[in-house]
Structures are given as structure tokens and as C-alpha cells.
């Protein structure tokens, strides 16, 4: 994480809690309030994730699988990729041993709806161990399967995505450990 992003992240965390005239004692109290607020927001988001879900866009089996596995926020990101898949064209390029290589042309549109440019991405899929990679590297950067891989999965009639492509940090059934942290001055027995 860059220094500028880290600074922005910290500023966003303390926004509304501390200011330039905050004393050290007030800072400690406000830090605790900010932490409590963050945990409360995460608990509300967890509750919403377990008790509601976004409707599916397609009849893909793997979309249903990810709807059940992902948190609502990340499932929505995945659905954005599915929407973008509509603007992708798939071409089989060649077979290299057990690896199928596809080219997926992504038609990028501007804000006015006109085509800005077309970008080609290569998707490599190894049949036996089900290893699939895209040159856009969205999965490696964000942990969400990209529209290019989705296009290939639909073409290959894949029913279920292997568990290695559903990262634990995006799963709704995994609880973040930092939400269990208690502050020391709320404990009566601590001196």
C-alpha cells in the first residue's frame, strides 16, 4: 500500500472523530469510538449478508455457487463482471498440450455509450487440474473472477468453480478475527 493511500485510509478511519486540536487523552477515547463504530458497521454488514442476497443475473450454476459463498458486497462485484461479460467476444486460439488458450476481446465503452476501444485478453485453461488464468490479472489483484474467465467457463459449460477460486476473505461464512478484539479499559479486572 502506498504512503498516500495509507494516509487516506487512516484519515477516513478517523474522519469525524479527531481533529487538529484533539488532545492525547481525547485521541485515545476517540480511537476506541472509531474502532467500535467500524466493528459495528462490519457486524451490520455481516447480518445483512446472512439475511439477504442479491438476485441472480444469469442461470449459470457457478453464479448460484458464488451467491451462496460470497458476501453481498463481493457478490455484487462479481455480478459487475458478469454484466461486463456481455461486451466480450470469445475466440479459441489453440491447444498447447493440456492447456486451452482463448482470446477474449473486451469492448470498452465510454460514458456516452460509444465504443472507445477493444482490448484482447488471453485466458489459459489447463483441463486436468482446472487451472485458469487471465492476462488481465483481476483475480490475482482483487480475488474476484474476471469477465474473461467467466466467458470461458460458460463456453466450457463449467457447473462449479473450484474452491481455490473462492478466497476465504470474501466468504460470508468466515468471521474476521479483529472483530473479537476487546479494549483493555472496559475489562473490570484489568488494572
Secondary structure, 3 states (H helix, E strand, C coil): CCHHHHHHHHHHHHCCCCCCCCCHHHHHHHHHHHHHHHHHHHHHHHHHHHHCCCCCCCCCHHHHHHHHHECHHHHHHHHHHHHHHCCEEEEEEEEECCEEEEEEEEEEECCCCCEEEEEEEEEEEECCCCEEEECCCHHHHHCCCCHHHHHHHHHCCCCCCCHHHCCHHHECCCCCHHHHCCCHHHCCCCC
